[in-house]
Amino acid sequence: MTTTLSRPPAVKKAEPKGSPAGVRAIKRVLPSGLQLIILTLLVLFPVGFVILAAFTDTSPGPGSLGEASFTITNFKVLFTSSALTAMLNSALVGLGSSIVALVIGSGMAFLAARTNVPGRKLIYFFGIAPLFLPALVGALAWAQLGSPASGYINVVARAVGVPDLINIYSFGGLIFVLGLYYAPYTFLMVHSALSLMNPDLEDAASLHGAPLSKMLRVITFPLVMPAIVGSGILVFALTVENFPVAQVIGVPGQIDTLPTLIYRLMNASPSRQNAAAAIAVVLTALLMIVVFIQQRTVAKKQYTTVSGKGVRARRIPLRTWRWPAAIAAWAYFLLAVVLPIAALLITALQTSPYLGQLNELFEPGALSFYSMGQTLQDAEFWHVLRNSVIVGLGTAIIGTALCFALSYTRYRTHAWGRKALEYIAMLPLAIPAIVLGLGLLWTWLTLPIPVYGTLIVLVIACIAVFIPQGYRGVSSSIVQLDKDLEDSAIMLGARRHKAISFVTVPLLRVGLSSTFLLLLMLGMRELTAVLFLFTSDTRLLSIAIFDAYDNGSFQQAAELSLLYIVVIGVLAVLARRLGAKDVA
């Protein structure tokens, strides 16, 4: 006797009163409609206000919209010598730092993914370690290391009879620092491509007698070229829009870039907000083109040989180059992490703000923890730390929930406009943070919602800037989860919200937790987007560091930076522990 198992019939739920077609239409439009309103407030309104300010003679604000008149005279600023110089500087800095980041990141990725270099797993850590050192902190540290007058490297050089070795306040210094701290972006993209590569073509080349150098030149590197080019274009866009490093390293060397020019126009007396908006529109348009090219380039990565069968990338023997390659990787870690932290520590412990000779550091009383102790006892420090934690947690909690809602709508429903939601959520990738911050300032000054001057507007700014990262993190997890698991709960009588709460969310725990920690870390280290939005009561730790530097208090900036690194380090450890659970 044969028993046939059949799926039990689905429980038919009673439709609400009214037209079934009308109810279905509301269900399709309502979730995506609410999300579209949120994204409009986060992204589209700020961009719209920047465009409005660029083409009117009055800055957006309460009661000013009705008095605004259309004009294109704001764009005259683009033809001034300062703007033209800033454009040229931005292009040169972006190109130079992209080359530096490509050389470092691609080289480190090749060593970690495909060679027999000693300490290969440690080199992977070296490749990503600078991500946990905010660019602002790295720039401040290199200002202490490479200052022509009292930089520690030059002080040591003079002690051994060598003239000044480095002037960090130069084109070369700015390019070096940006390339140093954006190399991890190239490292991650190229390492992934090299690790997934099918070794069959390389094996075939070796079998037919091709020497190692020719195999790398003809087979290996061309196959990862889309990742290399895509990461280079991405680094170019990120370095062109970077404000903290350009302000700390470039401005003292009289090297203006477009973000620093926008900042200076906004802080001029009187403020030239409309001219700043005109430059912001041009910068945004250029970066949108660059990001579009980058996305198209990365999409071409599909012609690499990644097959469905399990593969193991072959290890390339470096022979006599094993130890020189390892030393080069250690040198990068030394320049990007060890030396900057050491410079910040010495600066924080110095009892004198000036250092003329190396032996001054070894005199009795030259170094002291007294000032650091005073900072830890300062109520203002705990106030800005509390603000940073609140903003970080708010960004992480609300941002993760919003990103989950957007990803669920996009990949689990047939809601109206779900693809448009994805495009808008990814739009901030092409909008410089300083431009988005400028637009958010005008948005929340104009809208009749009393959030300006509170921590809420800072949370909004951080969510707006980092929503692409959060959306990608959640989406990558949700597309790997079979929707039949949730549908089975619905079939057995559970309502949709319960199925999501008790089935989908628990299964996405690791992905959602990783996104939460990422947004928490990014929210606590953000400076550029909140630069125009904070008040004396809503200062963050990043703002306090920047203010200390701007006021000439390098010691206080170094003390706060070290504490900043400790906080970021704790978050990194949490992320690492979560990653270990994921592997298990």
Secondary structure as GFF3:
##gff-version 3
##sequence-region A 1 584
A	DSSP	alpha_helix	20	39	.	.	.	ID=ss1
A	DSSP	pi_helix	40	44	.	.	.	ID=ss2
A	DSSP	alpha_helix	45	54	.	.	.	ID=ss3
A	DSSP	three_ten_helix	65	67	.	.	.	ID=ss4
A	DSSP	three_ten_helix	73	79	.	.	.	ID=ss5
A	DSSP	alpha_helix	81	114	.	.	.	ID=ss6
A	DSSP	alpha_helix	120	128	.	.	.	ID=ss7
A	DSSP	three_ten_helix	129	132	.	.	.	ID=ss8
A	DSSP	alpha_helix	135	146	.	.	.	ID=ss9
A	DSSP	alpha_helix	152	159	.	.	.	ID=ss10
A	DSSP	alpha_helix	171	196	.	.	.	ID=ss11
A	DSSP	alpha_helix	200	207	.	.	.	ID=ss12
A	DSSP	alpha_helix	212	215	.	.	.	ID=ss13
A	DSSP	pi_helix	216	220	.	.	.	ID=ss14
A	DSSP	alpha_helix	221	223	.	.	.	ID=ss15
A	DSSP	alpha_helix	225	240	.	.	.	ID=ss16
A	DSSP	alpha_helix	244	245	.	.	.	ID=ss17
A	DSSP	pi_helix	246	250	.	.	.	ID=ss18
A	DSSP	three_ten_helix	251	253	.	.	.	ID=ss19
A	DSSP	alpha_helix	258	266	.	.	.	ID=ss20
A	DSSP	alpha_helix	273	299	.	.	.	ID=ss21
A	DSSP	three_ten_helix	300	303	.	.	.	ID=ss22
A	DSSP	three_ten_helix	319	321	.	.	.	ID=ss23
A	DSSP	alpha_helix	322	333	.	.	.	ID=ss24
A	DSSP	pi_helix	334	338	.	.	.	ID=ss25
A	DSSP	alpha_helix	339	349	.	.	.	ID=ss26
A	DSSP	three_ten_helix	358	362	.	.	.	ID=ss27
A	DSSP	alpha_helix	370	377	.	.	.	ID=ss28
A	DSSP	alpha_helix	379	412	.	.	.	ID=ss29
A	DSSP	alpha_helix	418	426	.	.	.	ID=ss30
A	DSSP	three_ten_helix	427	430	.	.	.	ID=ss31
A	DSSP	alpha_helix	433	446	.	.	.	ID=ss32
A	DSSP	alpha_helix	455	478	.	.	.	ID=ss33
A	DSSP	alpha_helix	484	491	.	.	.	ID=ss34
A	DSSP	alpha_helix	496	499	.	.	.	ID=ss35
A	DSSP	pi_helix	500	504	.	.	.	ID=ss36
A	DSSP	alpha_helix	505	507	.	.	.	ID=ss37
A	DSSP	alpha_helix	509	525	.	.	.	ID=ss38
A	DSSP	three_ten_helix	528	530	.	.	.	ID=ss39
A	DSSP	alpha_helix	541	550	.	.	.	ID=ss40
A	DSSP	alpha_helix	554	583	.	.	.	ID=ss41
###
